[in-house]
Amino acid sequence: MNKFEEKDFSDQKLSFKIWKKILKIVLKRKRGVVMMILSVLGLAFLDTMNPLLNAYAIENYFSEVPDFSTKYWFFAAYVLIAIGYGITVYGFLRTAGDVEVEVGYELRDEAFKKLQQLPFSYFDKTPSGWIMARMTSDSRRLATILSWGMVDMIWGGFSMFGILVVLLIINWKLALIIVGLLPVLMVVSMYFRKKILVAYRDVRKTNSKITASYNESIMGNKTTKTLVLEETKLHEFDDLCVNMRNQSIKAIINSSIFFPIVLVLSYVAIALILRIGGGMILDPAIPFTIATLYLFISFTQQFFDPVMQIARVLAELQQAQASAERILSLIETVPDIYDTQEVIEKYGTMENPKKENWEKLEGEVEFKHVFFRYKEEEAVLEDFNLKVPQGTSVALVGETGSGKSTIVNLICRFYEPNEGTIDIDGHNYKDRSIGWLHSNLGYVLQTPHLFNGTIMENIRYGRLSASDEEVIAAAKAIGVDEFTKDFPEGYLTVVGESGSKISVGQRQLVSFARALLADPRILILDEATSSIDTKTEEIIQTVIEKILKGRTSFIVAHRLSTVINANLILVIKDGKILEKGTHRELLNQRGEYFNLYKNQFINEAIEKSKDAE
């Protein structure tokens, strides 16, 4: 739950704080905003001048003794107003469109930049659907309502102000009818504002759940089909949609009641003006003409049109505030893992690194009394100590959930210890930048992720400055070159989303080539051979031996046959080192590692005999 969702959204201080931050984003495009405001002000001025010109025509050209001496000036004024309308309408359409696009870009850019900075822990706790809704529908809705809402609010505000000033000058007593209705309008607006905001906040929350459900159904479609859960998933999705429909109807009903009330108030004002103004015309003692009555009726209709528009915008702003609260909660999320100001001043940021100050990473890693837990009550590591000399290959073995992946994630600073320190080359790694550490890391996952690009592009992600020749050399060293020959486009073959167009083993080889190209000082292999066939594993084992030379490496392995050549093997159980030594030393101890290896050896022998049969 984000910090905004934990608070009362009817809180005026919170609303002001949110809109102040949003307006800062809008005002980054000062030129566009200024041009938009000038265009809208011009439109409001022309809207005020038009009825005055018509009243002048009624007064002078349709009186008992008409005076046509100014007709050419009158026509010229009309032409100028028409041209003015053309210019101002073009101006606000163009500038409001620009502001909408730029604000949408700024929101998505800020949100995506924040996602790149956030640690693993954020993604562990935050549903992907929630993030997707912030990046898409919320940012789009907010940009649209802000840009066009600003146009209507500024136009409406200045139109209403101009009309009131003119009416008060012409006949202040009659103008008091409109002034007297303003407090009623304010009370009605404030009442419905709160109800509409709460309703649309619920709509946006349910929309996020629907987006998450979409994502889950697409990613887990095979599981759904193999478990025959289509009907169950359909009912769950239907419940979410019904819930959103009910909440949307509730919000629409509030908006639907709000607008007719404003419309009724406008006709009440016109009826009162007709009654009182008509009486003034019949009273010869009062200098009140038909032209003046027309002006009051016209301006009253014109006055309540902006009121209707502002009422509509206020209703939409409630939707926008619900979106603003949610996207700001993402943009303003403070990462659990970050560089201190001291570190930033010396090493720079991820966007602007000061690489001239980056020391060479040698590869010595030491855990000093490290405690770590994902949740307060669930300890994963307790008083964990380990020193790994530079260039050592360390294998981490043990049961699922023993803490192996946690150890390597702490080394990579994807998480940080709750207590204790982790030193790299004798210095607490928090004293150096995250960018410095990650630029010296290579990480190969159990299920490698490939981007939707070519094989060449995916390998080059290891080092973006690498030439085609360097990429191909890394690919050949790993064995990628062997299977690219089978594709018509070779290295330019598009791998599809998450590498779906090539096999798991081929994806793994590409990820190894990427790691080799990066030439990291610390290499992490997290169950890197568990998803591939025996033949590919043999190829990778040969490659791993080459890659590990001269580097500090940590190998999380389930297949013990892949770690027998490691310099140091650690048997991890309940976050503690149960046994450590080389493969031969641990077998001689006849302890936990011996039992694991023996059981696995027997199981593999049984599988091979079945395959032979």
N, C-alpha and C positions, 0 to 999 in steps of 0.2 A: 504494500500500500504506500503510495507516495504522500508527501507531506501535505499537499493541498487536499487530498481526499480525506484526510484525517480531521479537517476543520469544517466549521459551519460556513457554507457558501453564501449564506445571507448576510454574513459579516461585511459591513460596508468598508471597514479598514482593509480587509483582505481583498475585496473587489478593487479598491483604489490601488493597492499594491500591485495587483496583477496587471491592471490596465496601464499603470505607469511603466511597467517593464515592457509590455507589448508596444506602447507608443514609442519607446526608445528604439525598438527595432524598426518601426515604421519611419521614424524621423531620420534614420540613417540615409534615406533617400530624400534629402531635403529639397533638392531642385524639383523633383517630380511632385512632392507634396505641395510646395509653394505654388507651382503652376496649376495644380488641381484646385487649390483654394481660390486662386485668382479667377479661374474660369467659373467656378461655382458662385463666387461673389458677383461676377458680371451677370450671370444668369439670374440671381436673386434681384439685382438692380433692375434688369429688363422686365422681370415679372411684376415689379412694383410700378414701373413706368407705363406699362401697357394699359391698365385700367384708367390711369390718369389721362392718357391720351384719348381714350374712348369717352370719358366723362367730358373732356374738353369739346369733343365733337358734338355730343348731345347738347351741351350748354350753348354752343355757338352756331351749329349748323341745323339744329332741329327746334329752335326756339320760335316764338311768334314772329320775331324780326331776325331772320338768320343773317349771319355775317360771314361771307366766304372769302374775305380778303386774305385769310391766312391758309387757304386750302393747299397751296403748293408747299408751304412749310410743313403742313400736316402730313402730306404725302411723303415728303422727304424724311420726316421723323419716323414714319412707319417703315420706310425702306431701310433706314439705319437700324431700327430695332430688329428687323428681319435678318439683316446681315450680322448684327450682334448676336442674335440667337444661333446662327450658323457657326460663328466663330467659337462662342462659349460652349456650345454642345459638343463640337468637335474637340475642343480643348479638354473638357472634363472626361469625355469618353476615352481619349488617347491617354491622358495622364493617369486616370483611375485604373485603366488596364495595365499600364506600366507598373504602377504601385502594387497591384495585385500579384503580378508575376514576380516582382522583386522581393516582396514580403514573403511569398510562398517559398522562393529560393532561399532566402535568409533563414527562415524557420527550419527548413529541411536540412540546410547546410550545417546550422548550429547543432541540430539534433543528431545528425550523422557524425559530426565531429566528436560530440560527447560520447556516442556509442563506441568510437574507436579508443577513447580514453578509459572507459569503464572496465573494471576487472571482471574475472570469471564469476565472482560472487554475485555481481549484479544480474548476470544472465541466468545464474542458478535460481535466483529468487523471482525473476520477472518473466511472465509468459511471453512468448514470441508474438502472439496475437496482439497483446497490449502495445508492444513496441511498433508493430506494423501499422496499427491504427493511428498512433501518434505521427508516424512518418508520412502517412498517406491522407486519410480522410480528415483528421484533425487539422493538419497544416493547410490543406486545401480549403477547408471550410473557413478557417480563421482568416486566411488571406483574402478570400472573396468578400466576406462580411466586413472586414476592416476597410478595404478599399472603397467598395460601393456604399457601404454604410457611412463612411466619412463624407462622401459626396452628398448623400441625402440629409445627413445631420447638419452639415454646414449650410447647404442650400436652405433647408427647412428653418434653421435657426435665424439666419439673416433675413429670409423672406418674412417670417413672422415678426421680427423686430422692425423691419422697414414698414410693413403694413400697419403695425400698431402706432408707430411714430406718425405716419400720414393721417391715420384716422383720428388720433388724439389732437392733431393740429386742426383738422377740419371741423370736428365736433366732439369734444372730449366726453360729453355726457353720454352720447350714443356709443362711443368707443368703450365706455365702462362695462357694457354688456359682455364684450369679449374678455375684458380684463377680469371680470367677476367669475368667468367660467374657467380661467386658468388654474386656480387652486384645486377645483374639482378634477380637472384633467391630471394634475400632478398626483393627487391621492389615488386615483384609479390606476395610473401608470405604475406607481410604487407597489401597489397591492399585487397587480398581475405580474409585475417584474419578478418578484420573489417566487411566485407559483410556477411561472414558466421556466425560470432558472433551475429549480429543483427537478422539474419534470424532464428537462433536456439533459441534465446531468445524469439522470438514471438511464436515459436513452443512450448516451455516449458510453456509459459503462457496459451496458448490454451489447452495444455494437462491438466493443473490444472483445467480449467473450465470443461473439459470432465470428469475428475475424480469426480468433485463436482456434475456434472449432474448424473453420475452413482449412487453416494451416495444418492442424493435426490430422484431418481426414485425408489431405493430399499426401502428407509425409508418411502416414501409417496405413495407406490404402491396401497394401499387401496383407498386413496383419488383420485388418478388418475383414477382408474377403476370406482369408484362410480360417478365421475363427467364426465366420458366418455372423458377423455383428452389424451387417448393413442396416437391418431393421432397428436395432437398438440405437445405433448412431443417428439414424434418421429421426427417431423419436426425441432424442436429446437435442438435436439441432432444431427440430420443430418447436420444442418447448422454449428454446431461446428466442426464436423468431416470434412466437406468440407473445412472449413477455415484452419484446421490443415493440411489437405492434400495439399492445395495450398502453405501454408508456408513451408511445408517440401519439396515440389518440388522445390521451390525457393532456399532453402538451398542446396539441392542436385545438382541443376544446377550449383551453384557457385563452389561446390566441384568438379563437373565433368569437369568444365573448367580449374580449377586449376591444376589437375593432368596431363592432356595431355600437358599443357604448360611446366611443369617440364620434361616430357618425351621427348618432342621435343628438349628442351635445351640439354638433355643428348646425343641425336643422332647428334645434331650439333657439340658438343664437340668431339664425336667419329669420325665424318667425317673430322673435321679439323686435328685431330691427324693422321688419315690415310693419309691425303694429305701431311701434313708437314713431318710426320715421314717417309712416303714412299720416299719422296724426300731426306731425310737424309740418308736412306739406299743406295740409288743410288749414292750418293756423296761419293767417296772414301776418301775424305779429312775429313769426319766427322765420328768419332768412334761410329757408331749407328748400332746395329745389329737387326736381326729379333726377337731375344729373348727379346730385349728391347722394340721393337714395340709391341710385344704380351703383355708385362708387362703393357705398357701404355694403350692399348685397354682394357685389363682385369680390370686394376685398375679404368679406367674411367667408365666402366659399373658398377663396384662395388661401385664406389664413388656415382653415381646417384641413386643406389638402396636405400642407407640410406636416400638420399635426398627425395626420394619418400615416404619412411616410415615416415620421420620427417614431410613432408608435410601433410601426412595423420593424423599423431598425432596432428599437429597444428590445422587441421580442427576439429578433435575430441575434442581438448582442448577448442575450442570455444563452443562446446556443454557442455563440462564439466564446463566451466566458468559460463555459463548460469545456470547450476544446482548448482554450488558452491555459486553463488550470492544469490540464493534463500534459500538454506539450511542454509547458514551462517546467513542470515537475521532472520531465526528462532532461531538458536543457540544463537545469540547475542542480541536477543530482551531483552530489559531491562524491567522487570516487573514494573507495576505501583505501586504495593504493595510489599514492601520488608522490611526486618529487617535492621536497621542501623548497622554499624560496632560495635558500643558500645553494642547493644543488642546481636549481634552474639558472641562477646567476653564473655558476661556473661551467655547467655542461650544456645549458640551453634547454629548449623544449623539444618535444617530438617533431613539431613543425619546423622549428628553427634551431637545430642542434649546433653546438659549438664544438665541432669534431676536432678542432686543433687542440682542445683540452682533454680529449678522451685518452686515457691511459691504455696501453696495450693490455689485454686480458690474457693472463697466462693459463689459468684454469684450475688453481687450487681452490677447493670448496670445503668449508668446515661448518658443521652445525654445533652450536654451543647452547646446551640446556634449552632446547626448543620445545615449546608447548604449542599445540595447535588444536582447535576444534572448529567445526563448521557451525555447530549450534552450541549454546552455552552448556547444555547438559551432556553433550556427546564429545568426549575427548578422543582425538584421533592419534596424536603424538603427545607423549608425556616425558619430559626431561630427556629428549632425544639428542644424542651426541654422536658425531661422526666427522672424521677428517679424511679427505680424499686428496692425495697429492696430485700435482699437475700431471696430465697424461695418463692417468689411471682409468681403466675401464671397470665400472662397478655394475654388477648385476643385482637386481632386487627381485627376489622370489618370495612366494608365500600365497596364502589363501586370498580369495577375493575379499576386499574390504579390510585388509590388514594394514593399509596405509602406504602402499608402494607408490601409487600415482600421486598421492598427497605430497610425498617427499620430493618428487621431481617437479611438481607444480610450485612448491615452495622455492626450489632452486631457481626456477624460471621467474619467480616473483609474480606469478599469476595470483598467488595468495601470499600473505605475510604472516610470520609467527605471531601468536598472541603474547607469547613471552619468549625470551631468549633472542639470540642473534644468528644470522647466517653470514659468514664471511666469504668473500671472493678475493683471493690473493692477499689475505691477511687484513682486509678492510670490510667493515659492515656494508653489505651491498646497498643499504638505504642511503649511504653517504655518496653514492654515485647514481647517475640517472638511469631510469628504466630503459630509455632508448639505448644507452651504452651497453647495458646488459643484454637486451634483446637482439642487438645487432651482432652479438658474439655467440648467439644461441642457434642451434639447429634442433628442430623438433619433428619427429616422424611419429604420427599417430597410428593407432590400431586400425581405425577407419579413416584413411586419408581423405582430406577435402580438396577437390580440384575445382577451380573456377571455370565458368562457362566460356572457355576460350580454346586456343589451340594447345597442342602438346608443347610446342616451343614456348608459348607464353607462360604456361604453367610452370615449366622448369625455370624460366627466367625470373619468376617471382623470388627465387632464392637470392638473386643479385641483379637488380634491374639494369645496372650499367654493363652487364655481360654482353659480349658480342655473340653473334650466331655460332661462330666457331667454338667459343667457350661453352655455350649451351650444348652443342652437339658432342663435344668432348666429354662433358659430364654424363650425357645420356649414354654414350658408348661405354663409358666406364661401368655404368650400372647395368647395362643390358637393355635399355629402352630402345636402342637402335634396332634390336632384333625384331621387335614386333611392329615398329613403325613401318618397316618394309612391306608389311601386309596391307597397309592402308594406301589408297591411291594418292592422297594428299601428303603422306609421310608425316613430317613434323608439323605440318599445317592442318592436321586433322583436328576438327573441333570435338572436344571431349564431352560436351553437353553439361547440363546442370549437375553439379557435384560429381562430374566424371561418369555420368550414367551410360555413355556410349562406348565405354571400354570396360574391361573386366576389373574385378577387385585387385587381382595380382598386378595388372598393368598399371592401375592407379598407384599401387604401392611402389612400384618401380619408379614412376614419375616423381613421387614424393621423395624418394631416396636421391634421385638425380638433382632435385631442387635443393635438398640439404647439402649434397656434395658441392654444388655450385656456390652455395653461401659460404663455404669454407669456415664453419664455426669453430670456436675454441672449446665450447662445451656442446656435446651432442646428446640429445635425449631420444631414446627409442622406446616408445610406450606400446608394448605388445605389437611391435611393428611387423612381426612375421606370423601372427596368429590367424590372419584371414587369407592366407595364400596357400597354394598347393605345394607339395613336397619338392617338385622340380624347381619352381620359382624360389622356394626357400633355400635350396642349395645354391642357386645363383646369388641370392642376396647375402647368404652367409659368407661367400667368398668376397663379395663387395664390402660387407661390414668390416671384415678384417682389415681391408685397405683403408676404409674411412676412419676407423678408430685410431690408427697409428698417429701418435703425436697429439692426440686430443684427450681431454677429460670427457668421459662418456658415462651415462647412466642408462642401463638397459632394464626396463621392466618386462619380465618375460613369464609366460605361462609354460611354453615349451622349454624344458630345461636343456634340451639338446642344443639350443641356440646360445647358451651362456657358458658352456664348459670351458671356453678359452678366455673368459673374463679374468682380469687380474685379481678381482675381489668379488666374492659372492656374499650377499647379505640375505639371510632368511628372516623375513619380517613377520611378526605376529603381534596383533593388538597394538600396533604402533611402536613396537620395540624390536631391537635387534636380538633375535633368539640365537642365531649362529652366524659366524662369518669366517671366511677363509677361501682358498682356491677350491676348484671342483674336486681335486684329489684329496685335499685335507678334509673337506666336509664329508666325503664318502667314508674316509677312514674313521671319522667320529661316530658314524652309524647313528646319527640323531635324526632330527626332523628332515634335513635335506636328503639324507640317505633314503628315508621312507618315501619322500616325494618322488625322488628319482627312480626308485625301484618300482613303485606303483605305475608311474608313467611309462617306464620301459616295458612293463608287462602288458599294459593296455595297448601300447603301440604295436607290440608283437602280435597280440590277438587280432588287431585291426588288419595288419599285414597278411596274416594267415587267412582271414576272411576274404580279403581282396584276391589272394592267390587262388582260393577255391572258386 
